[in-house]
């Protein structure tokens, strides 16, 4: 599994139905997390990813040093599934998607990450699987980290 973690001042996700956008998730300060799943991923890996996100120390302490995690601070996380994290751009101009898991495999694992984060104490908002979404965020720093488990 891969997660692109962004420290944000705010983030939101809207689901588009034709020309109508409906807000389905929104946080203030916290983490915006895009999650990608590959074929070999399982619940054990999803649990490990959730724990890494929860304890990732990328939030500034009172001295401006990245010593704090979302567990220590806001507890707010917006999780959006993102199969394109497994895009392969090694040849040609069009990414290949063969490393990305099919939705039937990926959706329960993304849900498991969300469930584990909630179990740990996070307030988690989410996007919606298999929908066209608009994601908006204000990256704080900017601070962006890739996690791979």
N, CA, C and O of each residue as an XYZ file, in Angstrom:
596
protein
N       0.849     -1.176      0.000
C       0.000      0.000      0.000
C       0.888      1.229      0.000
O       2.003      1.232      0.521
N       0.356      2.250     -0.594
C       1.027      3.543     -0.626
C       0.078      4.603     -0.101
O      -1.136      4.532     -0.298
N       0.661      5.593      0.576
C      -0.124      6.737      1.022
C       0.693      7.995      0.786
O       1.857      8.082      1.177
N       0.075      8.955      0.147
C       0.662     10.272      0.001
C       0.015     11.126      1.082
O      -1.181     11.416      1.028
N       0.821     11.528      2.069
C       0.327     12.233      3.248
C       0.713     13.697      3.144
O       1.885     14.034      2.971
N      -0.283     14.558      3.252
C      -0.044     15.990      3.169
C      -0.548     16.661      4.437
O      -1.692     16.469      4.849
N       0.328     17.453      5.048
C      -0.086     18.249      6.204
C      -0.878     19.426      5.647
O      -0.390     20.148      4.777
N      -2.103     19.624      6.148
C      -2.977     20.643      5.559
C      -3.529     21.604      6.602
O      -3.679     21.270      7.777
N      -3.821     22.801      6.132
C      -4.552     23.779      6.938
C      -6.046     23.510      6.839
O      -6.803     23.779      7.771
N      -6.460     22.971      5.684
C      -7.840     22.517      5.478
C      -7.864     21.665      4.220
O      -7.010     21.807      3.345
N      -8.851     20.777      4.135
C      -9.015     19.925      2.962
C     -10.468     19.480      2.878
O     -11.158     19.336      3.887
N     -10.912     19.267      1.636
C     -12.282     18.798      1.438
C     -12.345     17.951      0.184
O     -11.468     18.016     -0.678
N     -13.402     17.152      0.098
C     -13.635     16.334     -1.077
C     -15.123     16.417     -1.418
O     -15.989     16.262     -0.557
N     -15.392     16.667     -2.704
C     -16.747     16.714     -3.231
C     -16.913     15.587     -4.234
O     -15.991     15.278     -4.990
N     -18.087     14.975     -4.241
C     -18.444     13.974     -5.236
C     -19.272     14.672     -6.296
O     -20.197     15.423     -5.988
N     -18.926     14.413     -7.561
C     -19.656     15.042     -8.653
C     -20.705     14.097     -9.204
O     -20.422     12.934     -9.493
N     -21.910     14.604     -9.347
C     -23.002     13.886     -9.983
C     -23.498     14.788    -11.107
O     -24.320     15.679    -10.893
N     -22.981     14.539    -12.312
C     -23.243     15.466    -13.414
C     -22.522     16.766    -13.134
O     -21.304     16.782    -12.954
N     -23.274     17.860    -13.096
C     -22.688     19.168    -12.797
C     -22.853     19.560    -11.336
O     -22.451     20.651    -10.932
N     -23.439     18.678    -10.548
C     -23.712     18.993     -9.147
C     -22.641     18.368     -8.259
O     -22.389     17.165     -8.315
N     -22.017     19.209     -7.441
C     -21.002     18.747     -6.494
C     -21.622     18.668     -5.102
O     -22.328     19.579     -4.669
N     -21.346     17.556     -4.405
C     -21.851     17.368     -3.047
C     -20.666     17.076     -2.131
O     -19.926     16.117     -2.349
N     -20.490     17.905     -1.112
C     -19.387     17.742     -0.164
C     -19.627     16.489      0.678
O     -20.679     16.340      1.299
N     -18.633     15.586      0.691
C     -18.763     14.347      1.462
C     -17.726     14.240      2.569
O     -17.851     13.384      3.445
N     -16.707     15.086      2.548
C     -15.686     15.058      3.584
C     -14.973     16.385      3.677
O     -14.721     17.045      2.669
N     -14.647     16.776      4.914
C     -13.976     18.059      5.108
C     -13.303     18.076      6.472
O     -13.884     17.648      7.468
N     -12.068     18.577      6.507
C     -11.358     18.759      7.776
C     -10.711     20.136      7.797
O     -10.512     20.763      6.757
N     -10.391     20.584      8.984
C      -9.541     21.757      9.154
C      -8.115     21.228      9.304
O      -7.769     20.258      8.630
N      -7.287     21.805     10.139
C      -5.893     21.363     10.289
C      -5.809     19.861     10.534
O      -6.564     19.294     11.324
N      -4.864     19.234      9.831
C      -4.680     17.806      9.996
C      -3.927     17.221      8.826
O      -3.009     17.845      8.294
N      -4.315     16.009      8.418
C      -3.646     15.314      7.324
C      -4.627     14.958      6.224
O      -5.721     14.458      6.485
N      -4.221     15.223      4.990
C      -4.917     14.762      3.798
C      -4.134     13.551      3.324
O      -2.934     13.657      3.072
N      -4.794     12.389      3.194
C      -4.100     11.154      2.862
C      -4.733     10.510      1.638
O      -5.905     10.135      1.654
N      -3.936     10.387      0.572
C      -4.353      9.646     -0.614
C      -3.816      8.237     -0.465
O      -2.623      8.056     -0.220
N      -4.680      7.224     -0.607
C      -4.297      5.841     -0.366
C      -4.448      5.020     -1.640
O      -5.504      5.013     -2.272
N      -3.354      4.320     -2.008
C      -3.361      3.415     -3.148
C      -3.113      1.989     -2.704
O      -2.366      1.739     -1.758
N      -3.752      1.051     -3.403
C      -3.670     -0.370     -3.051
C      -3.159     -1.142     -4.258
O      -3.554     -0.877     -5.393
N      -2.265     -2.111     -3.995
C      -1.802     -3.014     -5.046
C      -2.287     -4.432     -4.737
O      -2.859     -4.682     -3.676
N      -2.056     -5.347     -5.663
C      -2.633     -6.692     -5.611
C      -2.247     -7.509     -4.388
O      -3.064     -8.285     -3.891
N      -1.045     -7.361     -3.897
C      -0.570     -8.190     -2.784
C      -0.931     -7.634     -1.412
O      -0.599     -8.252     -0.400
N      -1.593     -6.503     -1.350
C      -1.931     -5.905     -0.065
C      -3.037     -6.694      0.634
O      -3.885     -7.320     -0.001
N      -2.992     -6.637      1.980
C      -3.994     -7.331      2.782
C      -4.271     -6.506      4.039
O      -3.719     -5.418      4.204
N      -5.125     -7.024      4.924
C      -5.502     -6.278      6.134
C      -4.321     -6.009      7.048
O      -4.275     -4.964      7.697
N      -3.367     -6.924      7.114
C      -2.178     -6.704      7.957
C      -1.417     -5.474      7.473
O      -0.979     -4.651      8.276
N      -1.267     -5.357      6.177
C      -0.568     -4.201      5.602
C      -1.391     -2.933      5.821
O      -0.828     -1.884      6.132
N      -2.711     -3.012      5.665
C      -3.580     -1.850      5.877
C      -3.491     -1.363      7.326
O      -3.476     -0.158      7.575
N      -3.434     -2.282      8.266
C      -3.290     -1.911      9.681
C      -1.951     -1.214      9.910
O      -1.889     -0.200     10.606
N      -0.902     -1.743      9.340
C       0.428     -1.138      9.491
C       0.457      0.267      8.885
O       1.056      1.178      9.457
N      -0.184      0.444      7.735
C      -0.237      1.762      7.104
C      -0.977      2.754      8.001
O      -0.519      3.882      8.185
N      -2.099      2.350      8.552
C      -2.859      3.235      9.442
C      -2.012      3.665     10.638
O      -2.019      4.836     11.016
N      -1.291      2.729     11.227
C      -0.448      3.055     12.373
C       0.668      4.022     11.995
O       0.996      4.923     12.767
N       1.256      3.842     10.808
C       2.316      4.759     10.354
C       1.756      6.163     10.147
O       2.385      7.146     10.537
N       0.584      6.260      9.538
C      -0.054      7.565      9.327
C      -0.329      8.225     10.674
O      -0.016      9.400     10.864
N      -0.908      7.484     11.600
C      -1.300      8.004     12.912
C      -0.113      8.542     13.692
O      -0.236      9.549     14.390
N       1.033      7.884     13.583
C       2.204      8.270     14.373
C       3.249      9.065     13.587
O       4.299      9.398     14.136
N       2.987      9.374     12.328
C       3.947     10.105     11.489
C       4.170     11.511     12.057
O       3.236     12.306     12.165
N       5.404     11.794     12.409
C       5.728     13.070     13.066
C       6.100     14.129     12.021
O       7.275     14.357     11.735
N       5.071     14.767     11.464
C       5.293     15.825     10.475
C       4.583     17.129     10.854
O       4.452     18.033     10.029
N       4.131     17.217     12.097
C       3.459     18.435     12.567
C       4.405     19.150     13.521
O       5.012     18.542     14.403
N       4.513     20.467     13.318
C       5.449     21.273     14.099
C       5.076     21.332     15.573
O       3.902     21.422     15.931
N       6.113     21.279     16.430
C       5.922     21.524     17.853
C       6.034     23.028     18.107
O       6.075     23.816     17.162
N       6.084     23.422     19.369
C       6.138     24.852     19.711
C       7.420     25.527     19.234
O       7.481     26.756     19.180
N       8.450     24.744     18.883
C       9.709     25.295     18.380
C       9.806     25.244     16.859
O      10.850     25.569     16.295
N       8.728     24.841     16.193
C       8.742     24.774     14.735
C       9.449     23.544     14.188
O       9.814     23.517     13.012
N       9.649     22.530     15.015
C      10.309     21.298     14.607
C       9.239     20.224     14.417
O       8.320     20.113     15.228
N       9.356     19.434     13.346
C       8.380     18.377     13.086
C       8.578     17.232     14.076
O       9.242     16.241     13.772
N       7.999     17.383     15.251
C       8.116     16.395     16.328
C       6.782     15.782     16.716
O       6.747     14.845     17.514
N       5.678     16.291     16.168
C       4.356     15.844     16.591
C       3.643     15.098     15.478
O       3.897     15.311     14.293
N       2.754     14.227     15.888
C       1.919     13.496     14.937
C       0.489     14.016     15.033
O       0.161     14.816     15.910
N      -0.348     13.552     14.124
C      -1.763     13.909     14.197
C      -2.371     13.332     15.478
O      -3.336     13.887     16.004
N      -1.822     12.230     15.982
C      -2.281     11.650     17.250
C      -2.054     12.613     18.409
O      -2.820     12.624     19.372
N      -0.997     13.423     18.315
C      -0.651     14.372     19.372
C      -1.400     15.694     19.250
O      -1.396     16.500     20.181
N      -2.039     15.917     18.113
C      -2.579     17.252     17.843
C      -4.055     17.189     17.455
O      -4.899     16.897     18.303
N      -4.372     17.451     16.218
C      -5.757     17.669     15.787
C      -6.602     16.414     15.670
O      -7.823     16.480     15.810
N      -5.971     15.259     15.413
C      -6.652     13.983     15.208
C      -7.524     13.973     13.949
O      -8.308     13.043     13.762
N      -7.408     14.976     13.090
C      -8.239     15.084     11.889
C      -7.503     14.565     10.658
O      -6.376     14.969     10.375
N      -8.164     13.660      9.928
C      -7.584     13.060      8.730
C      -8.667     12.945      7.660
O      -9.782     12.504      7.938
N      -8.333     13.341      6.447
C      -9.201     13.129      5.294
C      -8.540     12.073      4.424
O      -7.427     12.280      3.939
N      -9.215     10.933      4.218
C      -8.683      9.820      3.437
C      -9.449      9.721      2.124
O     -10.679      9.686      2.105
N      -8.693      9.676      1.021
C      -9.286      9.521     -0.307
C      -8.542      8.410     -1.032
O      -7.314      8.427     -1.108
N      -9.280      7.449     -1.562
C      -8.653      6.374     -2.332
C      -8.067      6.955     -3.617
O      -8.629      7.880     -4.205
N      -6.931      6.402     -4.045
C      -6.222      6.985     -5.186
C      -5.450      5.903     -5.926
O      -4.269      5.684     -5.656
N      -6.117      5.222     -6.863
C      -5.448      4.143     -7.592
C      -4.277      4.645     -8.419
O      -3.375      3.871     -8.740
N      -4.272      5.927     -8.772
C      -3.199      6.450     -9.616
C      -1.850      6.518     -8.905
O      -0.834      6.782     -9.549
N      -1.817      6.287     -7.593
C      -0.526      6.202     -6.899
C       0.291      5.017     -7.404
O       1.505      4.964     -7.207
N      -0.373      4.074     -8.050
C       0.322      2.921     -8.626
C       0.476      3.042    -10.144
O       0.657      2.036    -10.829
N       0.407      4.250    -10.664
C       0.654      4.455    -12.089
C       2.113      4.212    -12.423
O       3.006      4.672    -11.711
N       2.353      3.493    -13.502
C       3.712      3.179    -13.952
C       4.038      4.064    -15.154
O       3.391      3.978    -16.198
N       5.045      4.910    -14.989
C       5.433      5.846    -16.042
C       6.822      5.540    -16.595
O       7.475      6.427    -17.145
N       7.281      4.296    -16.456
C       8.640      3.968    -16.894
C       8.803      3.965    -18.402
O       9.916      4.142    -18.897
N       7.731      3.769    -19.139
C       7.863      3.808    -20.600
C       6.655      4.508    -21.207
O       5.536      4.411    -20.703
N       6.905      5.200    -22.278
C       5.827      5.886    -22.975
C       5.335      7.116    -22.243
O       5.925      7.565    -21.260
N       4.243      7.643    -22.747
C       3.684      8.869    -22.188
C       2.405      8.643    -21.408
O       1.936      9.532    -20.699
N       1.846      7.460    -21.539
C       0.611      7.148    -20.833
C       0.932      6.191    -19.682
O       1.531      5.139    -19.904
N       0.534      6.550    -18.447
C       0.807      5.650    -17.325
C       0.077      4.318    -17.497
O      -1.013      4.258    -18.065
N       0.696      3.263    -17.000
C       0.044      1.961    -16.930
C      -0.514      1.757    -15.538
O       0.063      2.226    -14.558
N      -1.631      1.061    -15.446
C      -2.321      0.914    -14.159
C      -2.339     -0.526    -13.663
O      -3.094     -0.842    -12.743
N      -1.531     -1.407    -14.244
C      -1.610     -2.823    -13.889
C      -1.216     -3.104    -12.443
O      -1.641     -4.119    -11.891
N      -0.432     -2.258    -11.821
C      -0.038     -2.484    -10.425
C      -1.133     -2.072     -9.436
O      -1.088     -2.451     -8.266
N      -2.105     -1.305     -9.901
C      -3.201     -0.882     -9.022
C      -4.205     -2.020     -8.868
O      -4.582     -2.668     -9.844
N      -4.628     -2.250     -7.640
C      -5.608     -3.301     -7.373
C      -6.973     -2.926     -7.930
O      -7.319     -1.747     -8.005
N      -7.736     -3.922     -8.315
C      -9.111     -3.721     -8.767
C      -9.938     -3.179     -7.592
O      -9.612     -3.439     -6.434
N     -10.988     -2.438     -7.883
C     -11.808     -1.858     -6.811
C     -12.327     -2.882     -5.804
O     -12.437     -2.581     -4.615
N     -12.646     -4.084     -6.269
C     -13.182     -5.114     -5.368
C     -12.163     -5.505     -4.292
O     -12.541     -5.884     -3.184
N     -10.889     -5.412     -4.621
C      -9.822     -5.725     -3.661
C      -9.445     -4.478     -2.859
O      -9.192     -4.562     -1.657
N      -9.408     -3.328     -3.524
C      -8.906     -2.104     -2.909
C      -9.882     -1.480     -1.907
O      -9.470     -1.030     -0.838
N     -11.153     -1.453     -2.246
C     -12.113     -0.747     -1.390
C     -12.157     -1.280      0.042
O     -12.118     -0.477      0.974
N     -12.237     -2.594      0.264
C     -12.240     -3.072      1.652
C     -10.952     -2.731      2.415
O     -10.980     -2.544      3.631
N      -9.830     -2.650      1.702
C      -8.564     -2.324      2.377
C      -8.477     -0.848      2.731
O      -7.964     -0.497      3.794
N      -8.970      0.017      1.859
C      -9.028      1.442      2.207
C      -9.984      1.622      3.385
O      -9.691      2.383      4.308
N     -11.123      0.930      3.361
C     -12.056      0.987      4.492
C     -11.388      0.488      5.775
O     -11.654      1.013      6.856
N     -10.528     -0.517      5.662
C      -9.813     -1.037      6.830
C      -8.860      0.019      7.388
O      -8.765      0.183      8.604
N      -8.157      0.735      6.515
C      -7.277      1.825      6.971
C      -8.107      2.852      7.737
O      -7.720      3.275      8.827
N      -9.232      3.249      7.178
C     -10.113      4.227      7.830
C     -10.580      3.699      9.187
O     -10.542      4.423     10.181
N     -11.013      2.454      9.228
C     -11.467      1.860     10.479
C     -10.379      1.807     11.540
O     -10.632      2.079     12.713
N      -9.169      1.455     11.124
C      -8.048      1.407     12.067
C      -7.707      2.794     12.581
O      -7.427      2.956     13.768
N      -7.723      3.799     11.712
C      -7.454      5.171     12.161
C      -8.506      5.613     13.173
O      -8.173      6.245     14.176
N      -9.761      5.289     12.920
C     -10.823      5.635     13.873
C     -10.630      4.887     15.189
O     -10.836      5.458     16.260
N     -10.239      3.628     15.120
C      -9.993      2.844     16.327
C      -8.875      3.475     17.162
O      -8.923      3.456     18.392
N      -7.872      4.032     16.485
C      -6.751      4.675     17.175
C      -7.144      6.019     17.787
O      -6.426      6.542     18.640
N      -8.275      6.582     17.362
C      -8.736      7.848     17.937
C      -8.861      8.996     16.967
O      -9.121     10.125     17.383
N      -8.683      8.743     15.687
C      -8.752      9.811     14.692
C     -10.194     10.164     14.344
O     -11.085      9.315     14.367
N     -10.396     11.428     14.024
C     -11.632     11.865     13.367
C     -11.329     11.767     11.871
O     -10.516     12.534     11.356
N     -11.973     10.835     11.171
C     -11.661     10.583      9.770
C     -12.860     10.923      8.895
O     -13.978     10.467      9.132
N     -12.599     11.727      7.891
C     -13.548     12.005      6.818
C     -13.027     11.263      5.587
O     -11.836     10.964      5.502
N     -13.909     10.966      4.639
C     -13.480     10.197      3.472
C     -14.137     10.705      2.199
O     -15.145     11.411      2.215
N     -13.509     10.305      1.086
C     -14.138     10.449     -0.209
C     -15.061      9.265     -0.440
O     -15.396      8.545      0.501
N     -15.475      9.057     -1.686
C     -16.353      7.932     -2.031
C     -15.714      7.120     -3.137
O     -15.311      7.668     -4.163
N     -15.620      5.833     -2.937
C     -15.036      4.928     -3.917
C     -15.860      4.938     -5.201
O     -17.082      5.083     -5.165
N     -15.181      4.782     -6.327
C     -15.799      4.646     -7.653
C     -16.644      5.852     -8.053
O     -17.635      5.711     -8.770
N     -16.253      7.030     -7.592
C     -16.928      8.253     -8.005
C     -15.884      9.238     -8.502
O     -14.700      9.116     -8.188
N     -16.325     10.204     -9.271
C     -15.464     11.294     -9.681
C     -15.476     12.304     -8.547
O     -16.541     12.746     -8.114
N     -14.300     12.669     -8.067
C     -14.209     13.562     -6.914
C     -13.359     14.780     -7.235
O     -12.412     14.711     -8.019
N     -13.712     15.880     -6.619
C     -12.868     17.062     -6.586
C     -12.298     17.162     -5.185
O     -13.040     17.213     -4.204
N     -10.969     17.188     -5.096
C     -10.293     17.314     -3.810
C      -9.648     18.685     -3.770
O      -8.960     19.095     -4.705
N      -9.877     19.382     -2.680
C      -9.311     20.718     -2.510
C      -8.572     20.745     -1.183
O      -9.066     20.241     -0.174
N      -7.370     21.345     -1.190
C      -6.617     21.421      0.059
C      -5.700     22.625      0.053
O      -5.326     23.149     -0.996
N      -5.352     23.044      1.251
C      -4.304     24.036      1.450
C      -3.192     23.309      2.186
O      -3.300     23.020      3.378
N      -2.104     23.015      1.446
C      -0.976     22.274      1.995
C      -0.213     23.189      2.943
O       0.127     24.317      2.585
N       0.050     22.715      4.126
C       0.711     23.474      5.166
C       2.210     23.199      5.124
O       2.655     22.122      5.522
N       2.979     24.150      4.652
C       4.435     23.992      4.612
C       5.058     24.440      3.305
O       5.784     25.434      3.312
N       4.832     23.798      2.221
C       4.102     22.537      2.027
C       4.878     21.371      2.601
O       6.105     21.310      2.519
N       4.133     20.449      3.183
C       4.712     19.235      3.727
C       3.966     18.035      3.140
O       2.770     17.860      3.373
N       4.686     17.214      2.380
C       4.108     16.044      1.730
C       5.093     14.888      1.848
O       6.275     15.036      1.538
N       4.596     13.725      2.304
C       5.437     12.552      2.517
C       4.770     11.341      1.899
O       3.561     11.153      2.032
N       5.570     10.508      1.214
C       5.071      9.237      0.667
C       5.412      8.120      1.645
O       6.555      7.987      2.083
N       4.405      7.321      1.978
C       4.616      6.137      2.812
C       4.328      4.918      1.951
O       3.337      4.881      1.222
N       5.193      3.932      2.040
C       4.946      2.667      1.358
C       5.162      1.545      2.352
O       6.198      1.472      3.013
N       4.167      0.666      2.449
C       4.231     -0.454      3.391
C       4.224     -1.739      2.586
O       4.271     -2.827      3.159
